[in-house]
């Protein structure tokens, strides 16, 4: 009897042991495809970047937060950590979602395939963008017709970014002036110890350019100019331009353009209001140190002055600016009109000149991949509290407790929709149509051309 009980107990023990061993082996097997996603604060972006680096972000305190993935759990208590049922080999791209993106039911990833990865240049809330884009009735004639000649002769402007152009081959500028009817150019200046260098050569060029009927504006552009620890350096450059113009010499710069572009900072779209406020603070600080210079600010067309972020930025900088240059990089005439009218209305109201900028650099075709929320998919959204991380996988998988998106469809986005690269005749035609169409607007100041220096 005792032997039977012993054998029965041993059988039960063996069964339990077998079940536990099975689950242990299952866990170990699943751990082989597990990884840890870490979101950690850093005093600055490390160089070299650590193993497993995926991306980084600047938060509202301007602290660098690093996103990385590893096969072992981290031991840093300052890191936020999520365990994931995937390996690092499963990833095609990782980035950060904006607050509106994180609520979207459909997301678009605009970018290019690069072997096993997908390089994303823009995240699009498909439903929100569809709601704001006006669908044109094809039965109606285009709003911008032509060719017609404007009753007003508008100045045309262009950028020449490399100082070596005006230093060594200024004839390139004058040839472009003749070809496109330029009356204003924006040039980069060299600096040494935060002072304008090659000052004598610059004055010689200014004298020659003015003899050709060209205004010459300096351009300063750096997204880091909005950072508290970088702003003093940027302001010193602006001071040096003011000092150059304050010297007793008739050959002076005609103005200063600020092309700051804080949206190029990693993490801008997570909290754009903070960075646009810092941009406004930088513009105000530049105005204080450059009292004698005319100031122009470059702004992208999607910072709509009729919406919160664009309106707040323009309200904050309006008193400091003489003019605004809108990067309206499109080739569709009616689309240019729709984007431009909002800025001209703002310019008319605030009595500010508005230039419309067009692009002629080569722009590569891109692919727009549209994803719809689903139980499983290739695109995952991981919640880290203060930020939402988007992870694009090479294959669709289920994701428990988080939001997943499944690929719905793709479409090609042609670079020719953005740029007039190698299309000088189409560019000339468009400029004439724009000048005629907007001639009734008091604030319209002319067209600025990007890419003529390449």
C-alpha positions in Angstrom: 0.0 0.0 0.0 2.8 2.4 0.9 4.6 1.4 -2.3 1.5 2.3 -4.4 1.2 5.7 -2.7 4.9 6.3 -3.3 4.6 5.4 -7.0 1.4 7.5 -7.3 3.1 10.5 -5.7 6.2 10.0 -7.8 4.0 10.0 -10.9 2.3 13.3 -9.9 5.7 14.9 -9.1 7.0 13.7 -12.5 4.0 15.1 -14.2 4.4 18.5 -12.5 8.1 18.6 -13.2 7.4 17.8 -16.9 4.8 20.6 -17.1 7.2 23.1 -15.4 10.1 22.0 -17.7 7.8 22.4 -20.7 6.9 26.0 -19.7 10.5 26.8 -18.8 11.7 25.6 -22.2 8.9 27.6 -23.9 9.9 30.8 -22.0 13.5 30.2 -22.9 12.6 29.6 -26.5 10.5 32.8 -26.6 13.2 34.8 -24.9 15.5 34.0 -27.9 13.3 36.4 -29.9 12.9 39.0 -27.1 14.5 42.3 -26.8 14.4 45.4 -24.5 13.5 48.8 -25.8 15.2 51.5 -23.7 14.4 55.2 -23.5 17.2 56.8 -21.5 18.3 60.4 -20.7 21.7 61.6 -21.7 23.5 64.9 -21.0 24.4 65.1 -24.7 24.3 62.9 -27.7 27.0 60.3 -27.2 29.8 60.0 -29.7 30.3 57.3 -30.8 26.7 56.2 -30.6 26.1 53.1 -28.4 25.3 49.7 -29.6 21.7 49.2 -30.4 21.1 52.9 -31.1 17.8 53.6 -32.9 17.1 57.2 -32.6 17.2 60.2 -30.2 15.0 63.1 -29.2 15.3 66.5 -27.6 12.7 66.9 -24.9 11.2 70.2 -23.7 14.1 70.6 -21.2 16.5 70.1 -24.0 17.7 66.9 -22.5 18.8 64.3 -25.1 16.8 61.0 -24.7 18.3 58.1 -26.5 16.2 55.2 -27.9 18.0 51.9 -28.2 17.3 48.2 -28.3 19.3 45.4 -26.7 19.1 41.6 -26.1 19.7 42.0 -22.4 17.6 44.0 -19.8 19.3 47.2 -18.8 20.4 48.0 -15.3 20.1 51.8 -15.5 17.3 53.0 -13.2 16.9 56.3 -15.1 15.8 54.4 -18.3 12.2 53.6 -19.2 12.1 50.0 -20.5 9.7 47.8 -22.5 10.3 44.2 -23.3 9.3 43.2 -26.8 8.7 39.8 -28.4 10.9 40.6 -31.3 14.6 40.6 -32.2 16.6 43.5 -33.5 16.7 41.8 -36.9 12.9 42.3 -37.2 13.1 46.1 -37.4 13.0 48.1 -40.6 12.6 51.6 -39.0 12.0 53.3 -35.6 10.9 56.9 -34.9 8.7 59.0 -32.7 5.0 59.9 -33.2 3.5 63.3 -32.6 0.5 63.6 -30.3 -1.9 63.7 -33.2 -0.1 60.8 -34.9 -0.5 58.7 -31.8 -4.3 59.1 -32.0 -4.6 58.4 -35.7 -6.4 55.3 -37.0 -4.5 55.6 -40.3 -0.8 56.6 -40.6 1.3 57.2 -43.6 5.1 56.7 -43.7 6.7 58.7 -46.5 10.2 57.6 -47.4 12.4 55.2 -49.5 13.3 51.6 -49.3 16.9 50.9 -48.6 17.7 47.1 -48.7 16.0 45.7 -45.6 15.1 49.1 -44.0 12.7 51.9 -44.9 14.1 55.4 -44.4 11.1 57.6 -43.3 11.2 61.3 -44.1 7.7 62.2 -42.9 4.9 60.7 -40.8 1.5 61.6 -42.0 -1.9 61.4 -40.2 -3.8 60.3 -43.2 -7.3 61.2 -42.0 -6.3 64.6 -40.7 -4.4 65.5 -43.9 -7.3 64.3 -46.0 -9.7 66.6 -44.0 -7.5 69.7 -44.7 -6.7 69.1 -48.3 -9.3 70.5 -50.7 -10.3 68.2 -53.5 -10.4 70.1 -56.7 -13.3 69.9 -59.1 -11.6 69.0 -62.3 -14.5 70.5 -64.3 -13.3 74.0 -63.1 -10.6 75.9 -64.9 -7.3 76.3 -63.0 -7.1 79.4 -60.7 -3.6 80.4 -62.0 -3.9 80.9 -65.7 -1.5 82.4 -68.2 0.9 83.3 -69.6 0.1 86.8 -68.6 2.3 89.8 -67.6 1.9 91.3 -64.2 1.1 95.1 -64.1 3.8 95.3 -61.5 7.5 94.4 -61.9 8.3 92.3 -58.9 11.8 91.6 -57.6 13.0 88.1 -57.8 15.4 86.6 -55.3 17.7 83.5 -55.1 20.0 81.7 -52.6 23.7 81.2 -53.2 24.7 79.1 -50.2 28.5 78.6 -50.7 30.7 81.6 -50.0 33.1 80.3 -52.6 30.6 81.3 -55.3 30.7 85.1 -54.6 34.4 84.8 -53.6 35.7 82.9 -56.7 33.0 82.8 -59.4 30.7 85.8 -58.9 29.9 85.7 -62.6 27.7 82.7 -61.9 25.5 84.9 -59.9 25.3 87.6 -62.5 24.6 85.0 -65.2 21.7 83.8 -63.0 20.6 87.4 -62.5 20.3 87.8 -66.3 18.6 84.5 -66.9 16.0 84.8 -64.1 15.7 88.6 -63.6 17.1 88.6 -60.1 17.1 91.7 -58.0 18.0 90.2 -54.6 20.3 87.3 -53.5 20.9 85.6 -50.2 24.5 84.6 -49.4 26.3 82.7 -46.6 29.2 84.5 -45.0 32.4 82.9 -43.6 33.2 83.6 -40.0 36.4 83.5 -38.0 36.3 83.7 -34.2 32.7 84.8 -34.6 33.6 87.7 -36.8 32.9 88.1 -40.6 36.1 87.0 -42.3 37.3 88.0 -45.8 35.6 91.4 -45.1 37.5 93.3 -47.8 36.6 90.7 -50.4 33.0 90.8 -49.3 32.9 94.6 -49.7 34.4 94.3 -53.2 31.6 91.8 -54.1 29.0 94.1 -52.6 30.2 97.0 -54.7 30.1 94.8 -57.8 26.7 93.4 -57.0 25.2 96.8 -56.3 26.6 98.0 -59.6 24.6 95.1 -61.2 21.4 96.3 -59.4 21.5 93.4 -56.9 20.5 93.6 -53.3 22.7 91.3 -51.2 21.4 89.8 -48.0 23.3 87.6 -45.6 21.5 84.4 -44.5 22.0 82.6 -41.2 20.4 79.2 -40.7 20.8 76.7 -38.0 18.1 74.6 -36.2 20.3 74.6 -33.0 19.9 78.4 -32.8 16.7 77.7 -30.7 18.7 75.8 -28.0 19.5 77.8 -24.9 23.1 76.7 -24.9 23.6 77.4 -28.6 21.7 80.6 -29.0 24.6 82.8 -27.8 26.8 81.6 -30.5 24.1 82.3 -33.1 23.6 85.8 -31.7 27.3 86.5 -31.9 27.2 85.7 -35.6 24.4 88.1 -36.0 26.3 90.7 -34.0 29.3 90.4 -36.3 27.1 91.1 -39.3 25.7 94.2 -37.6 29.3 95.2 -36.8 30.3 94.7 -40.4 27.5 97.0 -41.6 28.3 99.6 -38.9 31.8 100.3 -40.3 32.2 103.5 -42.3 32.1 102.0 -45.7 29.4 102.5 -48.3 29.4 98.9 -49.4 27.0 97.3 -46.9 24.7 94.3 -46.8 21.1 95.0 -47.5 19.6 92.8 -44.8 19.7 89.6 -42.9 17.6 86.5 -43.5 16.9 83.9 -40.7 16.5 80.4 -42.0 16.4 78.6 -38.6 14.2 75.6 -39.3 13.7 74.1 -35.8 11.5 71.3 -37.3 14.8 69.6 -38.3 15.6 68.9 -34.7 14.9 65.4 -33.6 11.7 65.3 -31.7 10.3 68.7 -32.9 7.0 67.1 -34.0 6.5 65.6 -30.6 6.0 69.1 -29.1 6.3 71.7 -31.8 4.8 74.5 -29.7 7.8 74.5 -27.4 10.3 74.7 -30.3 8.4 77.4 -32.2 8.3 79.5 -29.0 12.1 79.1 -28.7 12.4 80.1 -32.4 10.4 83.3 -31.7 12.7 84.0 -28.7 15.7 83.6 -31.0 14.3 86.0 -33.6 13.5 88.6 -30.9 17.1 88.3 -29.6 18.5 88.7 -33.1 16.5 91.8 -33.6 18.0 93.3 -30.4 21.5 92.8 -31.6 20.9 93.9 -35.2 18.9 97.2 -34.9 20.0 98.6 -38.3 19.4 95.5 -40.4 16.2 94.6 -42.3 15.1 91.1 -41.1 13.4 88.4 -43.1 12.4 85.0 -41.8 12.0 81.8 -43.8 8.9 79.6 -42.9 7.6 76.4 -44.5 4.2 76.5 -46.2 2.7 73.9 -43.8 3.0 76.3 -40.8 -0.4 77.6 -41.6 -1.0 81.1 -40.2 -4.7 80.3 -39.8 -3.9 77.4 -37.4 -2.6 77.4 -33.8 1.1 76.8 -34.3 1.7 79.0 -37.3 -0.5 81.7 -35.9 1.3 81.8 -32.5 4.8 81.9 -34.2 3.9 84.7 -36.6 2.2 86.7 -33.8 5.4 86.4 -31.7 7.8 87.5 -34.4 5.7 89.9 -36.4 7.1 93.0 -34.6 10.7 92.0 -35.4 10.4 91.3 -39.1 10.4 93.3 -42.3 9.4 90.4 -44.5 8.6 86.7 -44.7 9.7 84.1 -47.2 7.4 81.1 -47.5 8.9 77.8 -48.8 6.1 76.8 -51.0 7.9 74.0 -52.7 5.2 72.7 -55.0 4.8 72.7 -58.8 1.0 72.4 -59.0 -0.4 75.9 -59.7 -3.6 75.6 -57.8 -1.8 74.0 -54.8 0.6 76.9 -54.7 -2.3 79.3 -54.7 -4.1 77.5 -51.9 -1.0 77.5 -49.7 0.0 81.1 -50.6 -3.2 82.9 -50.0 -3.2 82.3 -46.3 0.2 84.0 -45.9 -0.7 86.9 -48.1 -3.8 87.5 -46.0 -1.5 87.6 -43.0 0.9 89.9 -44.7 -1.9 92.2 -45.9 -3.2 92.4 -42.3 0.1 93.0 -40.7 1.7 95.1 -43.5 4.6 92.7 -44.1 6.1 91.8 -47.4 5.8 88.1 -48.3 8.1 86.3 -50.8 7.1 82.9 -52.2 10.0 80.4 -52.6 10.1 77.7 -55.3 12.5 74.7 -55.5 14.7 73.6 -58.4 17.0 71.1 -56.7 16.7 67.4 -57.6 14.1 65.8 -55.4 14.0 62.0 -55.4 10.7 60.1 -55.8 9.4 58.6 -52.6 6.9 56.0 -51.5 3.9 56.6 -49.3 3.0 53.6 -47.3 -0.5 53.8 -45.6 -1.2 51.7 -42.5 -4.6 51.1 -40.9 -5.1 50.2 -37.3 -5.5 46.4 -36.9 -5.0 43.5 -34.4 -1.6 42.8 -35.9 0.6 44.5 -38.4 4.0 45.8 -39.6 3.7 49.1 -37.7 3.6 49.2 -33.9 3.1 52.0 -31.5 4.9 51.7 -28.2 3.8 53.8 -25.3 6.6 55.4 -23.2 4.3 57.8 -21.4 5.8 61.1 -22.5 6.4 59.9 -26.0 5.0 57.3 -28.4 7.5 55.3 -30.4 6.7 53.9 -33.9 8.4 50.7 -34.9 8.2 49.4 -38.4 8.7 45.6 -38.7 9.8 43.6 -41.7 6.9 41.3 -41.3 3.4 41.8 -39.6 3.1 40.5 -36.0 0.6 40.7 -33.3 1.2 43.1 -30.5 -0.5 42.6 -27.1 -1.6 45.7 -25.2 -0.4 48.3 -27.7 -1.6 49.7 -31.0 -0.7 48.0 -34.3 -1.2 49.0 -37.9 -1.4 46.8 -41.0 -0.2 47.9 -44.4 -3.2 49.1 -46.5 -1.7 50.4 -49.7 1.2 52.3 -51.2 1.6 55.0 -53.8 4.5 56.8 -55.5 5.1 60.5 -54.6 7.0 62.0 -57.5 9.8 64.5 -56.8 8.6 66.5 -59.8 5.6 67.5 -57.7 8.0 69.5 -55.5 10.8 70.7 -57.7 11.4 72.3 -61.1 14.7 70.5 -61.5 15.9 70.7 -65.1 12.6 72.4 -66.0 13.7 76.1 -66.5 10.9 76.8 -69.1 8.2 75.5 -66.7 9.8 77.6 -63.9 9.7 80.8 -65.9 6.1 80.1 -66.9 5.1 79.6 -63.3 6.8 82.7 -62.0 5.0 84.8 -64.6 1.7 83.3 -63.6 2.3 83.8 -59.9 3.3 87.4 -60.3 0.2 88.1 -62.4 -2.1 86.2 -60.1 -1.0 87.8 -56.8 -0.5 91.3 -58.2 -3.7 92.4 -56.3 -2.2 91.5 -52.9 -0.4 94.4 -51.3 1.9 92.1 -49.3 3.1 90.0 -52.3 6.8 90.9 -52.8 7.9 88.5 -55.4 9.4 85.0 -55.9 12.5 83.5 -54.4 14.3 80.6 -56.1 16.1 77.8 -54.3 18.7 75.6 -56.1 20.1 77.9 -58.8 23.5 77.5 -57.2 23.8 73.8 -58.1 
